[in-house]
């Protein structure tokens, strides 16, 4: 009898040799397989979540890209069409991109009264003569009324009726940069040009013509970059 055999137990319960009996259960193969599968699934979910977070922070999410493509940066530009449903050519497309032309009054349709609110002698006449050369109709020329004389620190004031066409103010405004606009109680369409202390000279005719052309054909705002 071996020393490992408990007293009173023999026969088939007899323990022989140097081997010890296994006291723990064998691990279930199914449990091992499920554990491995669960680990792989958890790693896959973690990886997918990390990719989604990276896309969100980099701005590559589908919703964001879709919104950017349809709102801020359209992927396809609408092609202009002519009557009958046919597509317009490149010239028509360029014209449509530049925007519709604005109908402006001509300088010959605008009567300007030139008043000098500065101590500089002869300034109103000199400016009136130059505006006449550029096509404007010149009305009264002289010193500014008492309400404005020596009281205009800026470049100039364009003064007219509230009913005066706003485009007329804009056309006259192309001849000098920085003039402010005011209205009074007059009922006529003429506009007063009151020259202030900061006035130096009219814009050059070349610059004024460019400003007038831009006013008649405004350039649309540039498209946003994606």
C-alpha positions in Angstrom: 0.0 0.0 0.0 1.2 3.4 -0.9 1.7 6.1 1.7 -0.9 8.1 -0.4 -3.7 5.6 0.1 -5.9 6.7 3.0 -6.3 4.1 5.8 -9.0 1.5 5.1 -9.1 2.2 1.4 -7.6 -0.3 -1.0 -8.4 -2.0 -4.1 -9.6 0.3 -6.9 -9.1 3.3 -4.5 -5.5 2.4 -4.0 -3.2 5.2 -5.1 0.1 4.0 -6.5 3.1 5.7 -7.9 4.2 9.3 -7.4 1.2 11.1 -9.2 -1.0 13.3 -7.2 -4.8 13.3 -7.8 -6.2 16.3 -9.8 -8.1 18.4 -7.3 -9.4 21.2 -9.7 -12.0 21.1 -12.4 -11.0 21.0 -16.0 -11.8 24.4 -17.7 -14.7 24.3 -20.1 -13.7 24.7 -23.7 -16.9 26.6 -24.4 -16.1 29.1 -21.7 -12.7 29.7 -23.2 -14.1 30.2 -26.7 -16.7 32.7 -25.4 -14.1 34.7 -23.4 -11.8 35.0 -26.5 -14.8 36.0 -28.7 -15.9 38.6 -26.2 -12.4 40.1 -26.0 -12.2 40.4 -29.8 -15.6 42.0 -29.9 -14.6 44.5 -27.2 -11.4 45.4 -29.1 -13.4 45.9 -32.3 -15.9 48.2 -30.7 -13.1 50.3 -29.0 -11.4 50.6 -32.4 -14.5 51.7 -34.2 -15.3 54.3 -31.5 -11.8 55.7 -31.7 -12.2 56.1 -35.5 -15.5 57.9 -35.1 -14.0 60.3 -32.5 -11.0 61.1 -34.9 -13.4 61.8 -37.8 -15.5 64.2 -35.6 -12.5 66.2 -34.4 -11.1 66.3 -38.0 -14.4 67.5 -39.4 -14.9 64.4 -41.6 -18.2 63.2 -40.2 -20.8 62.4 -42.9 -23.3 64.9 -41.6 -20.8 67.7 -41.5 -19.5 67.0 -44.9 -23.0 66.8 -46.3 -23.9 70.1 -44.7 -20.7 71.8 -46.0 -21.4 70.5 -49.5 -25.0 71.6 -49.7 -24.8 74.9 -47.8 -21.3 76.5 -47.7 -19.6 74.8 -50.6 -22.0 73.3 -53.1 -20.4 70.5 -55.1 -22.2 71.4 -58.3 -23.0 74.9 -59.5 -26.4 75.6 -61.0 -26.0 76.2 -64.7 -27.9 79.2 -66.1 -30.5 78.4 -68.7 -32.0 80.4 -71.5 -35.6 80.5 -72.7 -36.6 77.1 -74.0 -34.7 75.1 -71.5 -31.3 75.0 -73.3 -28.2 75.8 -71.4 -26.6 79.2 -71.8 -23.1 79.6 -73.2 -20.0 80.7 -71.3 -20.7 84.4 -72.0 -24.1 84.2 -70.5 -22.8 82.3 -67.5 -20.1 85.0 -66.9 -22.8 87.7 -67.1 -25.0 85.9 -64.6 -22.0 85.4 -62.2 -21.3 89.2 -62.3 -24.9 89.9 -61.2 -27.5 92.1 -62.8 -26.6 95.6 -63.8 -28.0 98.5 -61.7 -29.8 101.3 -63.4 -28.2 104.6 -62.2 -29.1 108.2 -62.9 -26.7 109.9 -65.2 -24.6 112.8 -63.8 -26.6 115.1 -66.2 -29.7 114.2 -64.3 -28.3 115.3 -60.9 -28.3 118.9 -59.8 -25.5 119.7 -57.3 -25.3 122.8 -55.1 -21.7 123.3 -54.0 -21.1 125.1 -50.7 -17.8 125.8 -48.9 -17.8 125.4 -45.1 -14.0 125.9 -44.9 -11.8 129.1 -44.6 -10.3 128.3 -48.1 -11.4 130.9 -50.5 -12.7 129.9 -53.9 -13.0 126.2 -53.0 -16.7 125.9 -53.9 -16.2 127.4 -57.4 -13.2 125.2 -58.2 -15.1 122.0 -57.2 -18.2 123.1 -59.0 -16.3 123.7 -62.2 -14.7 120.3 -62.0 -18.0 118.5 -61.4 -19.5 120.4 -64.4 -16.7 119.0 -66.5 -17.7 115.5 -65.4 -21.3 116.0 -66.5 -23.1 117.1 -63.3 -25.6 120.0 -63.4 -24.3 122.7 -61.0 -26.8 124.9 -59.2 -25.9 127.3 -56.4 -22.2 127.8 -55.5 -20.9 129.8 -52.5 -20.3 129.7 -48.8 -22.1 127.2 -46.7 -25.3 128.1 -44.7 -24.7 129.3 -41.1 -25.8 125.9 -39.7 -22.7 124.3 -41.5 -20.2 127.1 -42.0 -17.0 126.2 -40.3 -18.8 123.3 -38.6 -18.0 120.4 -40.9 -14.8 118.7 -39.6 -15.1 115.8 -42.0 -14.5 115.6 -45.8 -18.0 116.6 -46.9 -21.7 116.3 -46.4 -24.2 115.3 -49.1 -27.5 116.9 -48.1 -30.8 116.3 -49.8 -34.5 115.4 -49.5 -35.6 112.1 -48.0 -37.5 111.5 -51.3 -34.3 111.9 -53.4 -33.3 108.8 -55.2 -30.6 107.1 -53.1 -28.8 106.2 -56.3 -28.3 109.9 -57.0 -26.4 110.2 -53.7 -24.3 107.2 -54.6 -23.4 108.6 -58.0 -22.3 111.9 -56.6 -20.5 110.0 -53.8 -18.2 108.4 -56.4 -16.6 111.8 -57.0 -15.1 112.0 -53.5 -14.4 109.4 -50.8 -15.6 109.8 -47.3 -18.6 112.1 -47.6 -21.5 111.5 -45.2 -25.2 111.7 -46.2 -27.9 113.7 -44.5 -31.5 114.8 -45.3 -33.5 117.9 -44.7 -37.0 119.2 -45.3 -36.6 120.2 -48.9 -39.0 118.9 -51.5 -36.7 119.3 -54.5 -34.4 116.6 -56.0 -31.2 118.7 -55.9 -28.3 117.7 -53.6 -26.0 120.0 -51.6 -22.4 119.2 -51.5 -21.0 120.9 -48.4 -17.2 120.8 -48.3 -15.6 120.3 -44.9 -12.2 121.0 -43.3 -10.8 117.5 -44.2 -11.6 118.0 -47.9 -8.5 118.1 -50.1 -9.7 117.4 -53.6 -12.1 115.4 -55.7 -11.2 111.8 -56.6 -9.4 111.7 -60.0 -11.7 111.2 -62.9 -10.2 107.8 -63.6 -10.9 106.6 -60.0 -14.4 108.2 -60.1 -15.2 106.4 -63.3 -14.0 103.1 -61.9 -16.2 103.6 -58.8 -19.2 104.5 -61.0 -18.7 101.4 -63.1 -18.4 99.2 -60.0 -21.6 100.8 -58.7 -23.4 100.0 -61.9 -22.1 96.4 -62.1 -21.5 95.2 -58.6 -19.2 92.2 -58.2 -20.7 89.3 -56.2 -19.0 88.2 -53.0 -16.4 85.4 -53.6 -17.5 81.9 -52.9 -16.4 80.3 -49.7 -13.5 77.9 -49.9 -14.2 74.3 -48.8 
